[in-house]
């Protein structure tokens, strides 16, 4: 994969077109009554987003973005990878796996812009900019709403003044207010419909403070005795749960709730390692974490926190029946599905770093037609099923790998409240 380090645009495009990335390793395990668990190790640098059912993963190498499914393998979508030529951003994906938020280059300006990629059509829609740029950057995408209609991230104003934004496909850009005048902020992610945004706000001494914006109103998050918290990385689909890291390296990562407020997550079980929380399940019961002393990115250890108990990722996967090779360390979990049963990131293997896609066995659903998880089968579930027609995504009620007439029939038969 030497072409991943090509720098000239033309040679890079030609080289990438000739490369077919492939899954290096896949194992599965049985789970009677529910879904099977599996572990896939694939080529790439970082996996940063995954669909609700764990079937579609967004990732980047050192040059551009891709998506991956077990059926299609790696599919290039273009854009410009974080760090390449000074670009910023992070790839995200809608809950149903149909839309990807990422950063690309506007060929007319040669500046970065956030964008949405439609998997069904292969079309990319750039979201534009705020009228300014700083070096290569104009806007960069750091997250996408669960419904795929909004992109959040960082934009540039005059004189390289950075500011967070929410972009809506109907109304365009809304910049995020700042609690510290003239200090930058950034949106790292958002909830299902983009009404709750999480990220960081620089204060007057340059510390990145964790904060949320609900319907455009900013709250700088704090703990007991006005404890300052570090940046917020992710939130649940309803915006009630938020996770982030401590402001100082010796402080714990944290979980925050709209009602109960701050709660510390476990400190590192490895002395000298800092705690990071990267994603949270919709019910707040599962948090993807890693602990690391410093670079390189995969030098730490990956964990999952479940209902108050911290588990090393490899050992927990094995306890759930997934055959994880002894030489694999899932050291950098960066995202999880909204139910917390699929975790993706980058790990260490005997063959070097590989992206991992860990699907933990899911318990059998008592109401598989409740696609949106609101406790009933209704119009919104029907809409999600029809939107995924002909795919293997949300709406595959019968689990045959294709959303079609059989799934529609099951959904209509189950209309109403879940038993």
Secondary structure, DSSP 4 states (H G I P E B T S, - for coil): -GGGG--SHHHHHHHHHT----EEEEEEE--TTSPPEEEEEESSSEEEEE-TTS--EEEE-SS-EEEEETTTEEEEEE---TTGGG-----EE-TTS-EEEEEEEETTTTEEEEEEEETTTTEEEE---SS--BTTBSEEEEEE-TTSSEEEEEEEEGGGEEEEEEEETTTEEEEPP-SSTT--EEEEEE-SSSSEEEEEEE-TTS-EEEEEEETTEEEE-B-GGG-BEEEEEEE-TTS-EEEEEESSTTSPPEEEETTTEEEEPPPPSSTTPEEEEEEE-TTSSEEEEEEESSSSGGGSEEEEEETTEEEEHHHHHHHTT----TT-EEEEEEEE-TTS-EEEEEEEETTEEEEEEEEPPPPPPS-TT-TT-SSEESHHHHHHHHHTTTSSSTT-TT-SSS-SHHHHHHHHHT-EE--
